[in-house]
């Protein structure tokens, strides 16, 4: 039962193969088994690859089975259409497009399994890429807010500098009028004289300006500080909102790119393995000598071809004969006086009817 199933998988004609030896049947059963297990590997590989996309087991398995059936049908077609002719050159020319197709199929099958085999290494690469993406994302978002924050900080520094400058002037005037009262500077007279009062009034006026400046600048500083805090909150919010996109950066294409970052040799050997599996039915058929099945199949095909060619030639001769007979018949009829007289009579009647109809139309018009 299993042997018969594998023979069906090979695409061989079971009716012809039943007439062949057991060895010939086993050869095609082996080819069919290779086709079947290649399709099975394709189903597993496609299911895993689709699971990384849909993250749903049932959907992935369903489409994986569809993909496996497609690969099975292609492999079966490739193997069944290679005919053993005994001419190596013709067989290689015949098989070359099929080998190219087998290479493409091997690549498609091998890649998802590589993703699974090197999953831990790929996760490490993805982690590094995510960390770098997070840093780059923060830098890019910061570029939107940093200029505004720096401008506000500069404004705060300017406002504070104005207060400090004015305060230094007030302190200097304070020291001046105190020194005048103590007789250490100015008039050198101890006591609160006119000069002391003048310097004191100037100090008091500047102190009032300082207090007013502090009120105004501190309000501006508070507003700028509040604006800076708002910008920082917006920055943090945008970083938090964009982080899930980076965290989900582990789709199929991201994993393939991460796989390409790993050393190529292990992946290459896995590809060679699947290439060998995929091309093994074709190579086996090319290398194997012509067997009983090939001779019987060729005999059947040539017999059908001979019958078709014979029927075609027979129809062509029949048509040629019919044309020759028709030519002779019409040539003989052409010389008969009776046919001429009959056709002349009918032509006369037709012309009379046409004349009567024309006369009737003209009469109705008048």
KELUM-178109 format. One line per field, with one value per residue (C-alpha): residue number from 1; x, y, z; residue in one letter. Coordinates in steps of 0.5 Angstrom, whole numbers, plus 500, padded with zeros to 3 digits. Example, Ala and Ser with C-alpha at 12.3 -4.5 7.8 and 13.67 -1.06 7.14 Angstrom:
! residues 2
num c(1;2) .
east c(525;527) .
north c(491;498) .
up c(516;514) .
residuo c(A;S) .
***
This chain:
! residues 366
num c(1;2;3;4;5;6;7;8;9;10;11;12;13;14;15;16;17;18;19;20;21;22;23;24;25;26;27;28;29;30;31;32;33;34;35;36;37;38;39;40;41;42;43;44;45;46;47;48;49;50;51;52;53;54;55;56;57;58;59;60;61;62;63;64;65;66;67;68;69;70;71;72;73;74;75;76;77;78;79;80;81;82;83;84;85;86;87;88;89;90;91;92;93;94;95;96;97;98;99;100;101;102;103;104;105;106;107;108;109;110;111;112;113;114;115;116;117;118;119;120;121;122;123;124;125;126;127;128;129;130;131;132;133;134;135;136;137;138;139;140;141;142;143;144;145;146;147;148;149;150;151;152;153;154;155;156;157;158;159;160;161;162;163;164;165;166;167;168;169;170;171;172;173;174;175;176;177;178;179;180;181;182;183;184;185;186;187;188;189;190;191;192;193;194;195;196;197;198;199;200;201;202;203;204;205;206;207;208;209;210;211;212;213;214;215;216;217;218;219;220;221;222;223;224;225;226;227;228;229;230;231;232;233;234;235;236;237;238;239;240;241;242;243;244;245;246;247;248;249;250;251;252;253;254;255;256;257;258;259;260;261;262;263;264;265;266;267;268;269;270;271;272;273;274;275;276;277;278;279;280;281;282;283;284;285;286;287;288;289;290;291;292;293;294;295;296;297;298;299;300;301;302;303;304;305;306;307;308;309;310;311;312;313;314;315;316;317;318;319;320;321;322;323;324;325;326;327;328;329;330;331;332;333;334;335;336;337;338;339;340;341;342;343;344;345;346;347;348;349;350;351;352;353;354;355;356;357;358;359;360;361;362;363;364;365;366) .
east c(500;506;510;504;503;510;509;504;508;513;508;510;504;502;499;506;510;506;508;516;520;520;527;524;518;522;526;520;518;524;523;516;518;523;518;513;518;520;513;513;519;516;509;513;518;512;508;513;515;507;507;512;507;500;502;496;497;491;492;499;498;493;497;503;499;497;504;506;501;504;511;509;505;511;516;512;511;518;520;514;516;523;524;530;532;539;542;545;546;538;537;541;538;531;532;536;530;527;534;533;526;528;534;529;524;530;531;524;524;531;530;524;528;534;530;528;535;538;532;537;542;537;534;540;541;534;535;542;538;532;537;540;533;531;537;536;529;530;535;530;525;529;531;524;524;531;532;526;528;535;532;527;533;537;532;531;539;538;533;537;543;539;537;544;547;541;542;550;549;544;549;555;550;549;556;557;552;554;562;559;556;562;567;571;569;567;567;570;565;562;554;548;549;547;551;549;542;543;547;541;536;539;540;533;531;535;533;525;527;531;524;520;525;525;517;517;523;521;514;517;522;516;513;519;520;513;514;520;517;511;516;519;513;511;518;517;510;512;518;513;508;513;517;511;513;520;518;514;520;521;517;519;523;527;529;531;535;538;540;544;548;550;556;554;557;552;546;550;550;543;541;546;542;535;538;541;534;530;534;535;529;532;539;537;533;538;544;540;540;534;530;524;519;522;522;515;513;517;514;507;508;511;505;500;505;505;497;496;501;498;491;493;497;490;486;490;490;483;482;487;482;476;478;481;474;470;474;473;465;465;469;464;458;461;460;453;448;442;444;446;439;436;440;438;431;432;436;430;425;429;430;423;421;426;423;416;418;421;415;411;415;415;408;407;411;407) .
north c(500;505;503;504;511;513;510;515;521;520;521;515;511;505;501;501;500;494;490;492;488;489;493;498;499;500;506;510;508;512;517;518;518;524;528;526;528;534;537;535;539;545;544;545;550;554;553;556;562;564;563;569;573;571;569;564;556;554;559;558;550;551;555;551;545;549;551;544;541;546;544;537;538;542;536;531;535;536;529;526;530;528;523;518;518;515;522;525;532;532;530;535;541;538;538;545;549;544;544;552;551;546;551;556;551;549;556;558;551;552;559;559;553;557;562;556;553;560;563;564;568;571;574;576;580;583;585;589;592;594;597;601;603;605;610;613;614;618;622;623;625;629;633;636;638;640;647;649;647;650;657;657;655;661;665;663;664;671;673;671;674;681;680;678;684;689;686;687;694;695;691;696;702;699;699;706;709;705;707;714;714;710;716;711;713;719;726;722;725;720;721;721;728;730;726;720;721;722;715;712;715;712;705;705;707;702;697;698;697;690;688;690;686;680;680;680;676;670;670;669;664;660;660;658;653;650;650;646;641;640;639;634;631;631;628;622;621;620;616;611;611;609;604;598;599;598;592;589;589;582;580;575;580;583;576;574;581;579;572;575;578;572;568;565;558;554;557;555;548;548;551;545;540;542;543;536;533;537;536;528;526;529;527;520;520;523;518;512;508;507;501;497;503;508;503;501;508;510;505;507;514;512;508;513;518;513;512;520;521;516;519;525;523;519;525;529;524;523;531;531;525;529;535;532;528;535;538;533;533;540;540;535;538;545;542;539;543;541;544;551;551;550;555;560;559;561;567;569;568;572;578;578;578;584;588;587;589;596;597;597;601;606;606;607;613;617) .
up c(500;502;496;491;494;493;486;485;488;483;477;474;470;474;469;465;472;474;468;470;475;482;482;477;482;488;484;482;489;492;487;490;497;496;493;498;504;500;500;508;509;505;509;516;514;511;517;521;517;517;524;525;521;523;530;529;529;525;520;519;519;514;509;510;508;502;500;501;496;491;492;492;485;482;484;482;475;475;476;471;465;465;459;459;451;452;450;456;452;451;458;461;456;458;466;466;467;472;476;476;479;484;486;487;491;496;497;499;504;507;509;514;517;518;522;527;527;529;533;539;535;531;537;540;533;534;541;539;533;538;543;537;534;541;542;535;536;543;539;533;538;542;536;536;543;544;541;544;551;550;548;554;558;555;556;564;564;561;566;572;569;569;576;578;575;578;585;584;583;589;593;591;592;599;601;598;603;609;607;607;614;617;614;610;603;600;604;610;615;620;620;616;612;605;601;605;604;596;596;600;596;589;593;595;588;585;590;588;581;583;587;581;576;581;580;573;571;576;573;566;569;572;565;562;567;566;558;559;564;558;553;557;558;551;549;554;552;545;546;550;544;539;543;542;534;536;541;535;530;530;524;518;514;520;522;515;515;522;519;514;520;522;519;512;512;517;513;506;508;510;503;500;504;502;495;495;497;492;486;488;484;478;479;480;474;470;473;472;466;462;465;463;464;460;454;455;456;449;446;448;446;439;438;439;435;429;429;430;424;420;421;419;412;411;412;407;402;403;402;396;392;394;391;385;384;385;379;374;376;375;369;366;368;365;358;358;354;358;364;360;357;364;367;362;363;370;369;364;369;374;369;368;375;376;370;373;380;377;373;379;383;378;377;385;385;379) .
residuo c(X;X;X;X;X;X;X;X;X;X;X;X;X;X;X;X;X;X;X;X;X;X;X;X;X;X;X;X;X;X;X;X;X;X;X;X;X;X;X;X;X;X;X;X;X;X;X;X;X;X;X;X;X;X;X;X;X;X;X;X;X;X;X;X;X;X;X;X;X;X;X;X;X;X;X;X;X;X;X;X;X;X;X;X;X;X;X;X;X;X;X;X;X;X;X;X;X;X;X;X;X;X;X;X;X;X;X;X;X;X;X;X;X;X;X;X;X;X;X;X;X;X;X;X;X;X;X;X;X;X;X;X;X;X;X;X;X;X;X;X;X;X;X;X;X;X;X;X;X;X;X;X;X;X;X;X;X;X;X;X;X;X;X;X;X;X;X;X;X;X;X;X;X;X;X;X;X;X;X;X;X;X;X;X;X;X;X;X;X;X;X;X;X;X;X;X;X;X;X;X;X;X;X;X;X;X;X;X;X;X;X;X;X;X;X;X;X;X;X;X;X;X;X;X;X;X;X;X;X;X;X;X;X;X;X;X;X;X;X;X;X;X;X;X;X;X;X;X;X;X;X;X;X;X;X;X;X;X;X;X;X;X;X;X;X;X;X;X;X;X;X;X;X;X;X;X;X;X;X;X;X;X;X;X;X;X;X;X;X;X;X;X;X;X;X;X;X;X;X;X;X;X;X;X;X;X;X;X;X;X;X;X;X;X;X;X;X;X;X;X;X;X;X;X;X;X;X;X;X;X;X;X;X;X;X;X;X;X;X;X;X;X;X;X;X;X;X;X;X;X;X;X;X;X;X;X;X;X;X;X;X;X;X;X;X;X) .
***
